Amino acid sequence: MVPGSNPGGPTIILLMRDNESTLTFDHLGLVVADLAAAREHLSATLGIVQWSEIFDDPQIGVSVQFGSGGVSPRFELITSLGEKSPVSRALSQGKNVLNHVAYLTHDLAAAAEALREQGCFPAGKAQPAVAYGGKPIQFFFSPLRFIIELIEAPGHRHLFEDCGSSSHSG
Protein backbone atom coordinates (compact mmCIF):
# COMPACT_ATOMS: atom_id res chain seq x y z
CA MET A 1 0.00 0.00 0.00
CA VAL A 2 1.08 3.53 -0.67
CA PRO A 3 -0.26 6.71 0.90
CA GLY A 4 -2.61 8.72 -1.32
CA SER A 5 -0.50 10.42 -3.94
CA ASN A 6 -2.55 13.61 -3.96
CA PRO A 7 -0.82 15.56 -1.17
CA GLY A 8 -3.93 17.56 -0.39
CA GLY A 9 -6.32 19.46 -2.53
CA PRO A 10 -6.98 23.15 -2.73
CA THR A 11 -7.49 24.94 0.56
CA ILE A 12 -10.29 27.41 1.27
CA ILE A 13 -10.48 29.74 4.21
CA LEU A 14 -13.98 30.36 5.55
CA LEU A 15 -14.21 33.75 7.17
CA MET A 16 -16.36 34.00 10.27
CA ARG A 17 -17.24 36.89 12.50
CA ASP A 18 -14.61 36.11 15.13
CA ASN A 19 -12.04 33.90 13.40
CA GLU A 20 -11.47 31.72 10.37
CA SER A 21 -11.67 28.03 9.56
CA THR A 22 -9.53 26.28 6.96
CA LEU A 23 -10.95 23.55 4.73
CA THR A 24 -8.85 21.31 2.46
CA PHE A 25 -10.52 19.47 -0.43
CA ASP A 26 -10.64 15.70 0.16
CA HIS A 27 -12.96 13.93 -2.30
CA LEU A 28 -16.11 13.82 -4.45
CA GLY A 29 -18.73 11.35 -3.19
CA LEU A 30 -20.59 9.19 -5.72
CA VAL A 31 -23.58 7.04 -4.74
CA VAL A 32 -23.37 3.72 -6.61
CA ALA A 33 -25.34 0.46 -6.64
CA ASP A 34 -22.27 -1.78 -6.85
CA LEU A 35 -18.78 -0.89 -5.60
CA ALA A 36 -16.96 -3.37 -7.87
CA ALA A 37 -18.76 -2.24 -11.05
CA ALA A 38 -18.23 1.44 -10.21
CA ARG A 39 -14.56 0.81 -9.42
CA GLU A 40 -14.05 -0.92 -12.77
CA HIS A 41 -15.82 1.91 -14.62
CA LEU A 42 -13.77 4.69 -12.98
CA SER A 43 -10.55 2.73 -13.54
CA ALA A 44 -11.31 2.28 -17.25
CA THR A 45 -12.72 5.75 -17.98
CA LEU A 46 -10.86 8.13 -15.66
CA GLY A 47 -7.67 6.24 -14.80
CA ILE A 48 -8.58 5.88 -11.12
CA VAL A 49 -6.17 3.00 -10.53
CA GLN A 50 -5.50 3.06 -6.80
CA TRP A 51 -8.18 2.00 -4.31
CA SER A 52 -8.47 1.95 -0.54
CA GLU A 53 -9.92 -0.90 1.44
CA ILE A 54 -13.73 -1.05 1.67
CA PHE A 55 -15.10 0.50 4.86
CA ASP A 56 -18.44 -0.84 6.16
CA ASP A 57 -19.99 1.71 8.50
CA PRO A 58 -23.16 0.30 10.11
CA GLN A 59 -23.71 3.41 12.25
CA ILE A 60 -23.94 5.62 9.17
CA GLY A 61 -25.51 2.86 7.02
CA VAL A 62 -23.06 2.83 4.12
CA SER A 63 -20.11 0.97 2.65
CA VAL A 64 -17.49 3.21 1.09
CA GLN A 65 -14.27 2.92 -0.89
CA PHE A 66 -11.88 5.68 -1.95
CA GLY A 67 -10.14 5.86 -5.32
CA SER A 68 -7.24 7.95 -6.58
CA GLY A 69 -5.70 8.53 -9.96
CA GLY A 70 -2.66 10.44 -8.74
CA VAL A 71 -3.27 14.05 -9.73
CA SER A 72 -7.00 13.70 -10.42
CA PRO A 73 -9.53 14.29 -7.65
CA ARG A 74 -10.12 11.47 -5.20
CA PHE A 75 -13.50 9.77 -5.36
CA GLU A 76 -15.52 8.10 -2.62
CA LEU A 77 -17.83 5.36 -3.86
CA ILE A 78 -20.81 5.00 -1.52
CA THR A 79 -23.33 2.18 -1.47
CA SER A 80 -26.19 1.24 0.81
CA LEU A 81 -25.53 -0.92 3.87
CA GLY A 82 -29.07 -1.94 4.81
CA GLU A 83 -32.58 -0.70 4.15
CA LYS A 84 -32.31 2.41 6.33
CA SER A 85 -29.20 3.71 4.58
CA PRO A 86 -29.21 7.46 3.88
CA VAL A 87 -28.28 6.72 0.23
CA SER A 88 -31.11 4.25 -0.49
CA ARG A 89 -33.35 6.97 -1.87
CA ALA A 90 -30.65 8.32 -4.19
CA LEU A 91 -30.10 4.79 -5.51
CA SER A 92 -33.78 4.02 -6.04
CA GLN A 93 -34.53 7.36 -7.73
CA GLY A 94 -31.26 7.79 -9.60
CA LYS A 95 -30.96 11.32 -8.18
CA ASN A 96 -28.11 12.93 -6.23
CA VAL A 97 -25.67 10.27 -7.34
CA LEU A 98 -22.95 12.94 -7.52
CA ASN A 99 -23.67 13.29 -3.86
CA HIS A 100 -21.24 15.62 -2.10
CA VAL A 101 -18.00 17.58 -2.00
CA ALA A 102 -15.89 16.78 1.06
CA TYR A 103 -13.38 18.89 2.96
CA LEU A 104 -11.00 18.14 5.82
CA THR A 105 -10.95 20.61 8.71
CA HIS A 106 -9.05 21.09 11.96
CA ASP A 107 -12.19 22.23 13.79
CA LEU A 108 -15.55 20.78 12.77
CA ALA A 109 -17.54 23.05 15.07
CA ALA A 110 -15.93 26.23 13.71
CA ALA A 111 -16.26 25.11 10.08
CA ALA A 112 -19.89 24.13 10.69
CA GLU A 113 -20.61 27.57 12.16
CA ALA A 114 -19.01 29.22 9.13
CA LEU A 115 -21.21 27.17 6.79
CA ARG A 116 -24.31 28.08 8.80
CA GLU A 117 -23.37 31.77 8.52
CA GLN A 118 -23.32 31.28 4.73
CA GLY A 119 -26.86 29.84 4.71
CA CYS A 120 -25.99 26.14 4.81
CA PHE A 121 -27.93 23.91 7.18
CA PRO A 122 -26.96 20.57 8.72
CA ALA A 123 -28.40 17.36 7.30
CA GLY A 124 -27.92 15.75 10.70
CA LYS A 125 -25.64 15.67 13.72
CA ALA A 126 -21.89 15.12 13.55
CA GLN A 127 -21.04 11.43 13.91
CA PRO A 128 -17.92 9.26 13.89
CA ALA A 129 -16.93 7.68 10.57
CA VAL A 130 -15.17 4.33 10.28
CA ALA A 131 -13.38 5.45 7.09
CA TYR A 132 -11.72 8.26 9.07
CA GLY A 133 -10.71 6.25 12.12
CA GLY A 134 -13.75 7.32 14.14
CA LYS A 135 -13.18 11.04 13.54
CA PRO A 136 -16.39 13.10 13.28
CA ILE A 137 -18.05 14.00 10.00
CA GLN A 138 -21.09 16.15 9.28
CA PHE A 139 -23.09 16.90 6.12
CA PHE A 140 -24.63 20.26 5.18
CA PHE A 141 -27.09 21.35 2.51
CA SER A 142 -25.88 24.38 0.57
CA PRO A 143 -28.33 27.06 -0.64
CA LEU A 144 -27.02 26.15 -4.12
CA ARG A 145 -28.60 22.68 -3.68
CA PHE A 146 -25.53 20.53 -3.19
CA ILE A 147 -24.13 18.74 -0.15
CA ILE A 148 -20.91 19.61 1.67
CA GLU A 149 -19.25 17.08 3.98
CA LEU A 150 -16.95 18.30 6.74
CA ILE A 151 -14.40 15.84 8.17
CA GLU A 152 -12.49 16.67 11.34
CA ALA A 153 -9.38 14.74 10.33
CA PRO A 154 -6.74 17.26 9.23
CA GLY A 155 -3.99 15.72 7.13
CA HIS A 156 -5.79 12.36 6.87
CA ARG A 157 -4.65 10.16 4.00
CA HIS A 158 -6.22 6.87 2.96
CA LEU A 159 -3.96 4.02 1.92
CA PHE A 160 -4.42 2.94 -1.69
CA GLU A 161 -3.53 -0.22 -3.61
CA ASP A 162 -3.24 -0.73 -7.36
CA CYS A 163 -6.57 -1.89 -8.80
CA GLY A 164 -5.05 -5.25 -9.84
CA SER A 165 -4.96 -6.34 -6.19
CA SER A 166 -7.29 -9.15 -5.14
CA SER A 167 -8.54 -7.44 -1.96
CA HIS A 168 -11.16 -5.35 -3.79
CA SER A 169 -14.21 -7.54 -3.52
CA GLY A 170 -17.31 -5.52 -3.07
C-alpha positions in Angstrom: 0.0 0.0 0.0 1.1 3.5 -0.7 -0.3 6.7 0.9 -2.6 8.7 -1.3 -0.5 10.4 -3.9 -2.5 13.6 -4.0 -0.8 15.6 -1.2 -3.9 17.6 -0.4 -6.3 19.5 -2.5 -7.0 23.1 -2.7 -7.5 24.9 0.6 -10.3 27.4 1.3 -10.5 29.7 4.2 -14.0 30.4 5.5 -14.2 33.8 7.2 -16.4 34.0 10.3 -17.2 36.9 12.5 -14.6 36.1 15.1 -12.0 33.9 13.4 -11.5 31.7 10.4 -11.7 28.0 9.6 -9.5 26.3 7.0 -11.0 23.5 4.7 -8.8 21.3 2.5 -10.5 19.5 -0.4 -10.6 15.7 0.2 -13.0 13.9 -2.3 -16.1 13.8 -4.4 -18.7 11.4 -3.2 -20.6 9.2 -5.7 -23.6 7.0 -4.7 -23.4 3.7 -6.6 -25.3 0.5 -6.6 -22.3 -1.8 -6.9 -18.8 -0.9 -5.6 -17.0 -3.4 -7.9 -18.8 -2.2 -11.1 -18.2 1.4 -10.2 -14.6 0.8 -9.4 -14.1 -0.9 -12.8 -15.8 1.9 -14.6 -13.8 4.7 -13.0 -10.6 2.7 -13.5 -11.3 2.3 -17.2 -12.7 5.7 -18.0 -10.9 8.1 -15.7 -7.7 6.2 -14.8 -8.6 5.9 -11.1 -6.2 3.0 -10.5 -5.5 3.1 -6.8 -8.2 2.0 -4.3 -8.5 2.0 -0.5 -9.9 -0.9 1.4 -13.7 -1.0 1.7 -15.1 0.5 4.9 -18.4 -0.8 6.2 -20.0 1.7 8.5 -23.2 0.3 10.1 -23.7 3.4 12.3 -23.9 5.6 9.2 -25.5 2.9 7.0 -23.1 2.8 4.1 -20.1 1.0 2.6 -17.5 3.2 1.1 -14.3 2.9 -0.9 -11.9 5.7 -2.0 -10.1 5.9 -5.3 -7.2 8.0 -6.6 -5.7 8.5 -10.0 -2.7 10.4 -8.7 -3.3 14.0 -9.7 -7.0 13.7 -10.4 -9.5 14.3 -7.7 -10.1 11.5 -5.2 -13.5 9.8 -5.4 -15.5 8.1 -2.6 -17.8 5.4 -3.9 -20.8 5.0 -1.5 -23.3 2.2 -1.5 -26.2 1.2 0.8 -25.5 -0.9 3.9 -29.1 -1.9 4.8 -32.6 -0.7 4.2 -32.3 2.4 6.3 -29.2 3.7 4.6 -29.2 7.5 3.9 -28.3 6.7 0.2 -31.1 4.2 -0.5 -33.4 7.0 -1.9 -30.7 8.3 -4.2 -30.1 4.8 -5.5 -33.8 4.0 -6.0 -34.5 7.4 -7.7 -31.3 7.8 -9.6 -31.0 11.3 -8.2 -28.1 12.9 -6.2 -25.7 10.3 -7.3 -23.0 12.9 -7.5 -23.7 13.3 -3.9 -21.2 15.6 -2.1 -18.0 17.6 -2.0 -15.9 16.8 1.1 -13.4 18.9 3.0 -11.0 18.1 5.8 -10.9 20.6 8.7 -9.1 21.1 12.0 -12.2 22.2 13.8 -15.5 20.8 12.8 -17.5 23.1 15.1 -15.9 26.2 13.7 -16.3 25.1 10.1 -19.9 24.1 10.7 -20.6 27.6 12.2 -19.0 29.2 9.1 -21.2 27.2 6.8 -24.3 28.1 8.8 -23.4 31.8 8.5 -23.3 31.3 4.7 -26.9 29.8 4.7 -26.0 26.1 4.8 -27.9 23.9 7.2 -27.0 20.6 8.7 -28.4 17.4 7.3 -27.9 15.7 10.7 -25.6 15.7 13.7 -21.9 15.1 13.5 -21.0 11.4 13.9 -17.9 9.3 13.9 -16.9 7.7 10.6 -15.2 4.3 10.3 -13.4 5.4 7.1 -11.7 8.3 9.1 -10.7 6.3 12.1 -13.8 7.3 14.1 -13.2 11.0 13.5 -16.4 13.1 13.3 -18.0 14.0 10.0 -21.1 16.1 9.3 -23.1 16.9 6.1 -24.6 20.3 5.2 -27.1 21.3 2.5 -25.9 24.4 0.6 -28.3 27.1 -0.6 -27.0 26.2 -4.1 -28.6 22.7 -3.7 -25.5 20.5 -3.2 -24.1 18.7 -0.1 -20.9 19.6 1.7 -19.2 17.1 4.0 -16.9 18.3 6.7 -14.4 15.8 8.2 -12.5 16.7 11.3 -9.4 14.7 10.3 -6.7 17.3 9.2 -4.0 15.7 7.1 -5.8 12.4 6.9 -4.7 10.2 4.0 -6.2 6.9 3.0 -4.0 4.0 1.9 -4.4 2.9 -1.7 -3.5 -0.2 -3.6 -3.2 -0.7 -7.4 -6.6 -1.9 -8.8 -5.1 -5.2 -9.8 -5.0 -6.3 -6.2 -7.3 -9.1 -5.1 -8.5 -7.4 -2.0 -11.2 -5.4 -3.8 -14.2 -7.5 -3.5 -17.3 -5.5 -3.1 
